[in-house]
Amino acid sequence: MRSGCRPARSVDAIVLPPFSEVLVGQTVLKFLDLIADSRNRTLKPRMPDYPLLNMK
């Protein structure tokens, strides 16, 4: 994956059975410029004014 002017990084993925609970590590969230809001149980962009990662 590439993110803006950052160098390309790779992240290992594990395929789980259907309906399994998914855990996303803090390193991956930081790479995607997301912050975990534990109070509301949501993911929010680190800088909500504009997108930092263009995903296709």
GUKEFI-621288 format. One record per residue (C-alpha): residue number from 0; y, x, z. Coordinates in steps of 0.1 Angstrom, whole numbers, plus 5000, padded with zeros to 4 digits. Layout:
% GUKEFI-621288
<atom><resi>NUM</resi><y>Y</y><x>X</x><z>Z</z></atom>
...
END
This chain:
% GUKEFI-621288
<atom><resi>0</resi><y>5000</y><x>5000</x><z>5000</z></atom>
<atom><resi>1</resi><y>5035</y><x>5011</x><z>4993</z></atom>
<atom><resi>2</resi><y>5065</y><x>5000</x><z>5013</z></atom>
<atom><resi>3</resi><y>5100</y><x>5006</x><z>4998</z></atom>
<atom><resi>4</resi><y>5107</y><x>5044</x><z>4999</z></atom>
<atom><resi>5</resi><y>5080</y><x>5051</x><z>5024</z></atom>
<atom><resi>6</resi><y>5050</y><x>5071</x><z>5013</z></atom>
<atom><resi>7</resi><y>5018</y><x>5053</x><z>5004</z></atom>
<atom><resi>8</resi><y>4995</y><x>5047</x><z>5034</z></atom>
<atom><resi>9</resi><y>4960</y><x>5034</x><z>5036</z></atom>
<atom><resi>10</resi><y>4946</y><x>5011</x><z>5062</z></atom>
<atom><resi>11</resi><y>4909</y><x>5005</x><z>5068</z></atom>
<atom><resi>12</resi><y>4897</y><x>4969</x><z>5067</z></atom>
<atom><resi>13</resi><y>4866</y><x>4952</x><z>5081</z></atom>
<atom><resi>14</resi><y>4853</y><x>4921</x><z>5066</z></atom>
<atom><resi>15</resi><y>4842</y><x>4896</x><z>5093</z></atom>
<atom><resi>16</resi><y>4822</y><x>4864</x><z>5091</z></atom>
<atom><resi>17</resi><y>4841</y><x>4832</x><z>5084</z></atom>
<atom><resi>18</resi><y>4861</y><x>4817</x><z>5113</z></atom>
<atom><resi>19</resi><y>4861</y><x>4850</x><z>5133</z></atom>
<atom><resi>20</resi><y>4891</y><x>4859</x><z>5154</z></atom>
<atom><resi>21</resi><y>4912</y><x>4885</x><z>5136</z></atom>
<atom><resi>22</resi><y>4929</y><x>4913</x><z>5155</z></atom>
<atom><resi>23</resi><y>4957</y><x>4932</x><z>5138</z></atom>
<atom><resi>24</resi><y>4967</y><x>4966</x><z>5153</z></atom>
<atom><resi>25</resi><y>5002</y><x>4976</x><z>5163</z></atom>
<atom><resi>26</resi><y>5001</y><x>5004</x><z>5137</z></atom>
<atom><resi>27</resi><y>4995</y><x>4980</x><z>5109</z></atom>
<atom><resi>28</resi><y>5022</y><x>4956</x><z>5122</z></atom>
<atom><resi>29</resi><y>5047</y><x>4984</x><z>5123</z></atom>
<atom><resi>30</resi><y>5038</y><x>4995</x><z>5088</z></atom>
<atom><resi>31</resi><y>5044</y><x>4959</x><z>5076</z></atom>
<atom><resi>32</resi><y>5077</y><x>4958</x><z>5095</z></atom>
<atom><resi>33</resi><y>5065</y><x>4929</x><z>5117</z></atom>
<atom><resi>34</resi><y>5070</y><x>4923</x><z>5154</z></atom>
<atom><resi>35</resi><y>5045</y><x>4902</x><z>5175</z></atom>
<atom><resi>36</resi><y>5064</y><x>4875</x><z>5195</z></atom>
<atom><resi>37</resi><y>5039</y><x>4869</x><z>5223</z></atom>
<atom><resi>38</resi><y>5059</y><x>4841</x><z>5238</z></atom>
<atom><resi>39</resi><y>5058</y><x>4820</x><z>5206</z></atom>
<atom><resi>40</resi><y>5025</y><x>4835</x><z>5194</z></atom>
<atom><resi>41</resi><y>5040</y><x>4844</x><z>5160</z></atom>
<atom><resi>42</resi><y>5048</y><x>4874</x><z>5138</z></atom>
<atom><resi>43</resi><y>5084</y><x>4879</x><z>5129</z></atom>
<atom><resi>44</resi><y>5101</y><x>4904</x><z>5106</z></atom>
<atom><resi>45</resi><y>5117</y><x>4934</x><z>5123</z></atom>
<atom><resi>46</resi><y>5149</y><x>4928</x><z>5104</z></atom>
<atom><resi>47</resi><y>5150</y><x>4891</x><z>5094</z></atom>
<atom><resi>48</resi><y>5181</y><x>4894</x><z>5072</z></atom>
<atom><resi>49</resi><y>5161</y><x>4906</x><z>5042</z></atom>
<atom><resi>50</resi><y>5125</y><x>4914</x><z>5032</z></atom>
<atom><resi>51</resi><y>5114</y><x>4949</x><z>5038</z></atom>
<atom><resi>52</resi><y>5081</y><x>4947</x><z>5020</z></atom>
<atom><resi>53</resi><y>5074</y><x>4932</x><z>4986</z></atom>
<atom><resi>54</resi><y>5038</y><x>4921</x><z>4984</z></atom>
<atom><resi>55</resi><y>5021</y><x>4908</x><z>4953</z></atom>
END
